[in-house]
Amino acid sequence: MKTSELREIVRQVLAEDSLDLAEHEPRIITDMQKIVDKKQAQKVMDPATGKQVMVDQFTASAVVLVWKKLNDAMKRKLVELPLVKLIPIVWKLITR
């Protein structure tokens, strides 16, 4: 098996995992929940860009709160966004 074929298979599996909301939450949301539970800021991997982003407890709790209130269609859209776009959207939704 070629490396490019293996990479494509891994990308497909990761894409299916991040959008399968019925079975479990995406990793970014579980990471945010861990931040809230530990009451500490930490770096999380941005799934859209692959970069590490520092997220504080207050921001993480806002993301988790909005996540729990959204329907499945909106959750899929929200999870596909990079964190630099997701966080301002969450703040706009909370301040309404």
C-alpha positions as CSV (number, residue, x, y, z in Angstrom):
1,M,0.0,0.0,0.0
2,K,1.3,3.4,-1.0
3,T,1.8,6.2,1.5
4,S,-0.7,8.4,-0.3
5,E,-3.3,5.7,-0.2
6,L,-2.8,5.3,3.5
7,R,-3.0,9.0,4.1
8,E,-6.3,9.2,2.2
9,I,-7.7,6.3,4.3
10,V,-6.7,8.1,7.5
11,R,-8.2,11.4,6.3
12,Q,-11.5,9.6,5.6
13,V,-11.6,7.9,8.9
14,L,-10.8,11.2,10.8
15,A,-13.5,13.0,8.8
16,E,-16.1,10.4,9.6
17,D,-15.1,10.5,13.3
18,S,-15.4,14.3,13.5
19,L,-18.8,14.4,11.9
20,D,-20.4,11.4,13.6
21,L,-22.3,13.3,16.3
22,A,-24.8,10.6,17.2
23,E,-22.2,8.2,18.7
24,H,-19.8,10.6,20.4
25,E,-18.7,14.2,20.5
26,P,-15.9,15.5,18.4
27,R,-12.4,15.7,20.0
28,I,-12.4,19.5,20.1
29,I,-15.6,19.4,22.3
30,T,-14.2,16.7,24.6
31,D,-11.0,18.7,24.9
32,M,-13.0,21.8,25.8
33,Q,-15.0,19.7,28.4
34,K,-11.7,18.6,29.9
35,I,-10.6,22.2,30.3
36,V,-13.8,23.0,32.1
37,D,-13.5,19.9,34.3
38,K,-9.9,20.6,35.3
39,K,-10.6,24.4,35.7
40,Q,-7.4,25.2,33.8
41,A,-6.3,26.6,30.5
42,Q,-4.6,24.3,28.0
43,K,-3.6,24.0,24.4
44,V,-6.0,22.2,22.1
45,M,-5.5,21.0,18.6
46,D,-7.5,23.0,16.1
47,P,-9.0,20.3,13.8
48,A,-9.4,22.7,10.8
49,T,-5.8,24.1,10.8
50,G,-3.9,21.5,12.8
51,K,-2.4,24.2,15.0
52,Q,-2.3,24.3,18.8
53,V,-4.4,27.0,20.3
54,M,-4.5,28.1,24.0
55,V,-8.0,28.1,25.4
56,D,-9.0,29.3,28.8
57,Q,-11.6,27.9,31.1
58,F,-14.1,30.7,30.5
59,T,-14.0,30.3,26.7
60,A,-14.1,26.5,26.9
61,S,-17.2,26.6,29.1
62,A,-18.9,29.0,26.6
63,V,-18.1,26.6,23.7
64,V,-19.5,23.6,25.6
65,L,-22.6,25.5,26.7
66,V,-23.4,26.6,23.1
67,W,-22.6,23.1,21.8
68,K,-25.1,21.5,24.1
69,K,-27.8,23.9,23.0
70,L,-27.4,23.4,19.2
71,N,-29.2,21.0,17.0
72,D,-27.2,18.3,15.0
73,A,-27.1,20.3,11.8
74,M,-25.7,23.3,13.5
75,K,-23.2,21.2,15.4
76,R,-21.8,19.8,12.2
77,K,-21.3,23.3,10.8
78,L,-19.7,24.5,14.1
79,V,-17.3,21.7,14.3
80,E,-16.0,22.3,10.8
81,L,-14.9,25.8,11.6
82,P,-11.4,26.7,12.7
83,L,-11.1,27.8,16.4
84,V,-10.3,31.4,15.4
85,K,-13.7,31.6,13.8
86,L,-15.6,29.4,16.1
87,I,-14.8,31.3,19.3
88,P,-16.1,34.7,18.1
89,I,-19.3,33.0,16.9
90,V,-19.8,31.4,20.3
91,W,-19.4,34.8,22.0
92,K,-21.9,36.4,19.7
93,L,-24.4,33.7,20.5
94,I,-23.9,34.0,24.3
95,T,-24.1,37.8,24.4
96,R,-27.5,37.8,22.5
